[in-house]
Amino acid sequence: MQLEPAIRDVFSQLSASLSLLTTEQYCAPSGALSGSSIGQHTRHVIEMFQCLETGYQTGVVNYEKRKRDELIETDISLALSLLTEVQMGIGKSDRNLTLEMDAHDQSAGSMSFPTHYYREIVYTLDHAIHHMAMIKIGMKDLNNVEMPANYGMAFSTVKHHACAQ
């Protein structure tokens, strides 16, 4: 799959940034993140990919049924281990899936839509980059660490900036 190098790059950036943090910084609520922590954003990224992995096996992806495992939010070593594990699971062949989500009106139940694995990988990767942008803000707020300029930036934006220069 052509996306594997991009996924490896994103996970490598995320892992490297987490390695710069103490446990206290990883867990600390950030005013710049409306009180959420870098750990919470990291957990969200990991669990989105875990949902896709589960969905690949079952044929139904439902991102709303994330575990919300608080241990991932507080244990950097666990988060780094899970990032490695998730990355190793990427690269499957494409297949049709069903995307399931709750309706806006809870009484209406759930909705489902046809999708496929590669489309969901693109979505999940883009979603991870969005959360990395939040993590970058949180890191600046907590410890003033300078992050790489392209950290948390969409690939299309990186290309646009390169062309503009």
GUBA-690889 format. One record per residue (C-alpha): chain; residue number from 0; residue in three letters; x, y, z. Coordinates in pm, 1 decimal. Example, Ala and Ser with C-alpha at 12.3 -4.5 7.8 and 13.67 -1.06 7.14 Angstrom:
// GUBA-690889
<unit: A | pos: 0 | code: ala | u: 1230.0 | v: -450.0 | w: 780.0> .
<unit: A | pos: 1 | code: ser | u: 1367.0 | v: -106.0 | w: 714.0> .
END
This chain:
// GUBA-690889
<unit: A | pos: 0 | code: met | u: 0.0 | v: 0.0 | w: 0.0> .
<unit: A | pos: 1 | code: gln | u: 138.8 | v: 342.1 | w: -96.1> .
<unit: A | pos: 2 | code: leu | u: 28.6 | v: 499.4 | w: 231.8> .
<unit: A | pos: 3 | code: glu | u: 257.6 | v: 286.0 | w: 446.5> .
<unit: A | pos: 4 | code: pro | u: 556.3 | v: 526.8 | w: 426.4> .
<unit: A | pos: 5 | code: ala | u: 331.1 | v: 818.6 | w: 522.3> .
<unit: A | pos: 6 | code: ile | u: 188.4 | v: 624.3 | w: 815.2> .
<unit: A | pos: 7 | code: arg | u: 538.0 | v: 524.4 | w: 929.5> .
<unit: A | pos: 8 | code: asp | u: 647.9 | v: 888.0 | w: 909.1> .
<unit: A | pos: 9 | code: val | u: 350.5 | v: 1014.4 | w: 1110.0> .
<unit: A | pos: 10 | code: phe | u: 390.3 | v: 745.6 | w: 1376.4> .
<unit: A | pos: 11 | code: ser | u: 765.0 | v: 810.9 | w: 1393.9> .
<unit: A | pos: 12 | code: gln | u: 702.4 | v: 1183.2 | w: 1448.0> .
<unit: A | pos: 13 | code: leu | u: 442.1 | v: 1114.3 | w: 1713.4> .
<unit: A | pos: 14 | code: ser | u: 663.9 | v: 863.7 | w: 1894.4> .
<unit: A | pos: 15 | code: ala | u: 961.7 | v: 1100.2 | w: 1885.7> .
<unit: A | pos: 16 | code: ser | u: 754.2 | v: 1384.0 | w: 2031.7> .
<unit: A | pos: 17 | code: leu | u: 622.0 | v: 1165.2 | w: 2314.0> .
<unit: A | pos: 18 | code: ser | u: 978.5 | v: 1066.1 | w: 2400.3> .
<unit: A | pos: 19 | code: leu | u: 1049.8 | v: 1431.6 | w: 2483.4> .
<unit: A | pos: 20 | code: leu | u: 789.8 | v: 1438.1 | w: 2760.4> .
<unit: A | pos: 21 | code: thr | u: 789.1 | v: 1344.6 | w: 3125.1> .
<unit: A | pos: 22 | code: thr | u: 492.5 | v: 1149.4 | w: 3256.0> .
<unit: A | pos: 23 | code: glu | u: 370.1 | v: 1464.3 | w: 3429.1> .
<unit: A | pos: 24 | code: gln | u: 378.7 | v: 1661.8 | w: 3103.3> .
<unit: A | pos: 25 | code: tyr | u: 207.9 | v: 1379.4 | w: 2913.4> .
<unit: A | pos: 26 | code: cys | u: -78.1 | v: 1368.4 | w: 3165.5> .
<unit: A | pos: 27 | code: ala | u: -109.7 | v: 1739.0 | w: 3248.8> .
<unit: A | pos: 28 | code: pro | u: -425.0 | v: 1922.9 | w: 3144.3> .
<unit: A | pos: 29 | code: ser | u: -336.2 | v: 2200.9 | w: 2902.6> .
<unit: A | pos: 30 | code: gly | u: -516.1 | v: 2533.1 | w: 2894.5> .
<unit: A | pos: 31 | code: ala | u: -427.3 | v: 2558.0 | w: 2526.0> .
<unit: A | pos: 32 | code: leu | u: -611.1 | v: 2225.9 | w: 2470.7> .
<unit: A | pos: 33 | code: ser | u: -923.7 | v: 2325.1 | w: 2664.3> .
<unit: A | pos: 34 | code: gly | u: -810.5 | v: 2117.8 | w: 2959.9> .
<unit: A | pos: 35 | code: ser | u: -729.4 | v: 1797.7 | w: 2772.9> .
<unit: A | pos: 36 | code: ser | u: -385.1 | v: 1640.3 | w: 2789.1> .
<unit: A | pos: 37 | code: ile | u: -134.7 | v: 1526.4 | w: 2531.0> .
<unit: A | pos: 38 | code: gly | u: -198.6 | v: 1176.1 | w: 2662.2> .
<unit: A | pos: 39 | code: gln | u: -568.8 | v: 1204.6 | w: 2583.0> .
<unit: A | pos: 40 | code: his | u: -497.4 | v: 1311.2 | w: 2225.5> .
<unit: A | pos: 41 | code: thr | u: -245.7 | v: 1027.8 | w: 2188.9> .
<unit: A | pos: 42 | code: arg | u: -498.2 | v: 775.3 | w: 2321.3> .
<unit: A | pos: 43 | code: his | u: -752.4 | v: 901.0 | w: 2070.6> .
<unit: A | pos: 44 | code: val | u: -511.6 | v: 849.5 | w: 1779.4> .
<unit: A | pos: 45 | code: ile | u: -422.2 | v: 499.2 | w: 1893.7> .
<unit: A | pos: 46 | code: glu | u: -781.2 | v: 394.7 | w: 1954.1> .
<unit: A | pos: 47 | code: met | u: -898.9 | v: 517.9 | w: 1615.7> .
<unit: A | pos: 48 | code: phe | u: -646.0 | v: 287.6 | w: 1448.8> .
<unit: A | pos: 49 | code: gln | u: -742.4 | v: 5.5 | w: 1686.1> .
<unit: A | pos: 50 | code: cys | u: -1107.5 | v: 50.2 | w: 1584.4> .
<unit: A | pos: 51 | code: leu | u: -1007.6 | v: 22.4 | w: 1220.4> .
<unit: A | pos: 52 | code: glu | u: -807.3 | v: -293.6 | w: 1296.3> .
<unit: A | pos: 53 | code: thr | u: -1108.0 | v: -447.7 | w: 1471.8> .
<unit: A | pos: 54 | code: gly | u: -1333.1 | v: -335.8 | w: 1188.1> .
<unit: A | pos: 55 | code: tyr | u: -1106.0 | v: -496.4 | w: 932.5> .
<unit: A | pos: 56 | code: gln | u: -1149.9 | v: -827.3 | w: 1113.1> .
<unit: A | pos: 57 | code: thr | u: -1528.1 | v: -797.6 | w: 1163.4> .
<unit: A | pos: 58 | code: gly | u: -1618.0 | v: -603.5 | w: 849.7> .
<unit: A | pos: 59 | code: val | u: -1776.9 | v: -321.7 | w: 1052.9> .
<unit: A | pos: 60 | code: val | u: -1586.7 | v: -10.2 | w: 1163.8> .
<unit: A | pos: 61 | code: asn | u: -1734.1 | v: 198.4 | w: 1444.2> .
<unit: A | pos: 62 | code: tyr | u: -1502.4 | v: 468.3 | w: 1577.4> .
<unit: A | pos: 63 | code: glu | u: -1756.0 | v: 565.9 | w: 1842.4> .
<unit: A | pos: 64 | code: lys | u: -1703.8 | v: 233.1 | w: 2019.7> .
<unit: A | pos: 65 | code: arg | u: -1348.5 | v: 318.4 | w: 2124.9> .
<unit: A | pos: 66 | code: lys | u: -1237.3 | v: 170.9 | w: 2457.6> .
<unit: A | pos: 67 | code: arg | u: -1125.6 | v: 507.3 | w: 2596.8> .
<unit: A | pos: 68 | code: asp | u: -853.3 | v: 333.0 | w: 2795.8> .
<unit: A | pos: 69 | code: glu | u: -728.8 | v: 585.0 | w: 3051.4> .
<unit: A | pos: 70 | code: leu | u: -406.7 | v: 386.1 | w: 3097.6> .
<unit: A | pos: 71 | code: ile | u: -297.6 | v: 492.9 | w: 2747.5> .
<unit: A | pos: 72 | code: glu | u: -348.8 | v: 855.4 | w: 2858.6> .
<unit: A | pos: 73 | code: thr | u: -115.3 | v: 816.9 | w: 3155.5> .
<unit: A | pos: 74 | code: asp | u: 151.7 | v: 566.4 | w: 3050.7> .
<unit: A | pos: 75 | code: ile | u: 386.9 | v: 693.4 | w: 2780.0> .
<unit: A | pos: 76 | code: ser | u: 560.2 | v: 354.4 | w: 2751.0> .
<unit: A | pos: 77 | code: leu | u: 228.8 | v: 183.3 | w: 2684.1> .
<unit: A | pos: 78 | code: ala | u: 134.8 | v: 448.8 | w: 2427.2> .
<unit: A | pos: 79 | code: leu | u: 467.5 | v: 405.7 | w: 2247.1> .
<unit: A | pos: 80 | code: ser | u: 427.0 | v: 27.6 | w: 2249.1> .
<unit: A | pos: 81 | code: leu | u: 74.2 | v: 52.1 | w: 2110.1> .
<unit: A | pos: 82 | code: leu | u: 186.1 | v: 294.7 | w: 1838.5> .
<unit: A | pos: 83 | code: thr | u: 440.9 | v: 34.7 | w: 1728.2> .
<unit: A | pos: 84 | code: glu | u: 179.8 | v: -241.1 | w: 1742.5> .
<unit: A | pos: 85 | code: val | u: -73.2 | v: -41.8 | w: 1540.9> .
<unit: A | pos: 86 | code: gln | u: 186.5 | v: 51.9 | w: 1282.2> .
<unit: A | pos: 87 | code: met | u: 282.2 | v: -312.8 | w: 1236.4> .
<unit: A | pos: 88 | code: gly | u: -84.0 | v: -396.2 | w: 1163.4> .
<unit: A | pos: 89 | code: ile | u: -110.2 | v: -149.7 | w: 876.9> .
<unit: A | pos: 90 | code: gly | u: -59.7 | v: -271.3 | w: 522.4> .
<unit: A | pos: 91 | code: lys | u: -342.3 | v: -512.1 | w: 472.6> .
<unit: A | pos: 92 | code: ser | u: -505.9 | v: -552.9 | w: 137.2> .
<unit: A | pos: 93 | code: asp | u: -807.9 | v: -338.5 | w: 62.7> .
<unit: A | pos: 94 | code: arg | u: -1150.7 | v: -480.8 | w: 135.9> .
<unit: A | pos: 95 | code: asn | u: -1506.8 | v: -360.9 | w: 160.8> .
<unit: A | pos: 96 | code: leu | u: -1623.4 | v: -256.2 | w: 505.4> .
<unit: A | pos: 97 | code: thr | u: -1928.4 | v: -102.5 | w: 665.9> .
<unit: A | pos: 98 | code: leu | u: -1888.1 | v: 222.2 | w: 858.4> .
<unit: A | pos: 99 | code: glu | u: -2131.8 | v: 239.2 | w: 1147.8> .
<unit: A | pos: 100 | code: met | u: -2210.6 | v: 542.1 | w: 1360.7> .
<unit: A | pos: 101 | code: asp | u: -2477.0 | v: 659.4 | w: 1599.5> .
<unit: A | pos: 102 | code: ala | u: -2742.0 | v: 887.9 | w: 1460.0> .
<unit: A | pos: 103 | code: his | u: -2742.0 | v: 1244.0 | w: 1590.9> .
<unit: A | pos: 104 | code: asp | u: -3076.6 | v: 1174.2 | w: 1754.9> .
<unit: A | pos: 105 | code: gln | u: -3002.7 | v: 889.3 | w: 1998.4> .
<unit: A | pos: 106 | code: ser | u: -3353.8 | v: 750.4 | w: 1960.4> .
<unit: A | pos: 107 | code: ala | u: -3288.5 | v: 696.9 | w: 1589.3> .
<unit: A | pos: 108 | code: gly | u: -3029.1 | v: 425.2 | w: 1655.6> .
<unit: A | pos: 109 | code: ser | u: -2728.6 | v: 382.9 | w: 1431.4> .
<unit: A | pos: 110 | code: met | u: -2655.1 | v: 445.9 | w: 1066.7> .
<unit: A | pos: 111 | code: ser | u: -2428.6 | v: 247.9 | w: 837.2> .
<unit: A | pos: 112 | code: phe | u: -2249.6 | v: 327.8 | w: 513.4> .
<unit: A | pos: 113 | code: pro | u: -2040.9 | v: 127.6 | w: 268.5> .
<unit: A | pos: 114 | code: thr | u: -1670.2 | v: 205.5 | w: 278.5> .
<unit: A | pos: 115 | code: his | u: -1340.8 | v: 23.9 | w: 230.3> .
<unit: A | pos: 116 | code: tyr | u: -1018.5 | v: -25.2 | w: 422.3> .
<unit: A | pos: 117 | code: tyr | u: -798.4 | v: 211.3 | w: 219.0> .
<unit: A | pos: 118 | code: arg | u: -1052.5 | v: 492.1 | w: 248.4> .
<unit: A | pos: 119 | code: glu | u: -1063.9 | v: 444.0 | w: 625.6> .
<unit: A | pos: 120 | code: ile | u: -683.5 | v: 437.4 | w: 648.3> .
<unit: A | pos: 121 | code: val | u: -675.9 | v: 777.5 | w: 475.9> .
<unit: A | pos: 122 | code: tyr | u: -941.2 | v: 911.8 | w: 714.6> .
<unit: A | pos: 123 | code: thr | u: -768.7 | v: 773.1 | w: 1024.0> .
<unit: A | pos: 124 | code: leu | u: -428.7 | v: 903.3 | w: 913.9> .
<unit: A | pos: 125 | code: asp | u: -571.6 | v: 1249.3 | w: 845.9> .
<unit: A | pos: 126 | code: his | u: -745.2 | v: 1239.8 | w: 1183.8> .
<unit: A | pos: 127 | code: ala | u: -414.5 | v: 1146.2 | w: 1350.2> .
<unit: A | pos: 128 | code: ile | u: -241.8 | v: 1443.5 | w: 1185.5> .
<unit: A | pos: 129 | code: his | u: -516.7 | v: 1671.7 | w: 1317.4> .
<unit: A | pos: 130 | code: his | u: -456.7 | v: 1543.8 | w: 1671.2> .
<unit: A | pos: 131 | code: met | u: -82.3 | v: 1583.1 | w: 1625.4> .
<unit: A | pos: 132 | code: ala | u: -143.1 | v: 1950.4 | w: 1549.5> .
<unit: A | pos: 133 | code: met | u: -321.7 | v: 1968.6 | w: 1884.5> .
<unit: A | pos: 134 | code: ile | u: -34.2 | v: 1783.4 | w: 2053.0> .
<unit: A | pos: 135 | code: lys | u: 209.4 | v: 2035.9 | w: 1903.5> .
<unit: A | pos: 136 | code: ile | u: 8.6 | v: 2318.4 | w: 2059.6> .
<unit: A | pos: 137 | code: gly | u: 0.2 | v: 2132.8 | w: 2391.5> .
<unit: A | pos: 138 | code: met | u: 374.8 | v: 2073.6 | w: 2386.9> .
<unit: A | pos: 139 | code: lys | u: 443.2 | v: 2440.7 | w: 2329.7> .
<unit: A | pos: 140 | code: asp | u: 204.9 | v: 2525.5 | w: 2613.8> .
<unit: A | pos: 141 | code: leu | u: 357.8 | v: 2277.0 | w: 2857.3> .
<unit: A | pos: 142 | code: asn | u: 727.2 | v: 2288.6 | w: 2792.5> .
<unit: A | pos: 143 | code: asn | u: 807.5 | v: 2521.6 | w: 2503.9> .
<unit: A | pos: 144 | code: val | u: 963.9 | v: 2240.8 | w: 2299.9> .
<unit: A | pos: 145 | code: glu | u: 1011.8 | v: 2345.5 | w: 1941.4> .
<unit: A | pos: 146 | code: met | u: 854.5 | v: 2092.0 | w: 1712.7> .
<unit: A | pos: 147 | code: pro | u: 942.0 | v: 2028.3 | w: 1349.0> .
<unit: A | pos: 148 | code: ala | u: 768.2 | v: 2278.5 | w: 1122.5> .
<unit: A | pos: 149 | code: asn | u: 568.7 | v: 2007.6 | w: 940.8> .
<unit: A | pos: 150 | code: tyr | u: 458.3 | v: 1826.9 | w: 1258.9> .
<unit: A | pos: 151 | code: gly | u: 80.2 | v: 1795.9 | w: 1262.8> .
<unit: A | pos: 152 | code: met | u: 47.7 | v: 1946.5 | w: 916.9> .
<unit: A | pos: 153 | code: ala | u: -155.0 | v: 1788.0 | w: 637.3> .
<unit: A | pos: 154 | code: phe | u: 50.7 | v: 1649.3 | w: 349.8> .
<unit: A | pos: 155 | code: ser | u: -127.3 | v: 1880.1 | w: 105.1> .
<unit: A | pos: 156 | code: thr | u: -32.3 | v: 2182.9 | w: 316.6> .
<unit: A | pos: 157 | code: val | u: 331.9 | v: 2071.5 | w: 332.5> .
<unit: A | pos: 158 | code: lys | u: 335.0 | v: 2037.7 | w: -48.7> .
<unit: A | pos: 159 | code: his | u: 165.4 | v: 2376.6 | w: -89.5> .
<unit: A | pos: 160 | code: his | u: 424.2 | v: 2547.3 | w: 131.6> .
<unit: A | pos: 161 | code: ala | u: 706.1 | v: 2379.1 | w: -60.9> .
<unit: A | pos: 162 | code: cys | u: 565.3 | v: 2499.2 | w: -394.4> .
<unit: A | pos: 163 | code: ala | u: 510.8 | v: 2852.9 | w: -263.1> .
<unit: A | pos: 164 | code: gln | u: 877.8 | v: 2882.3 | w: -169.2> .
END
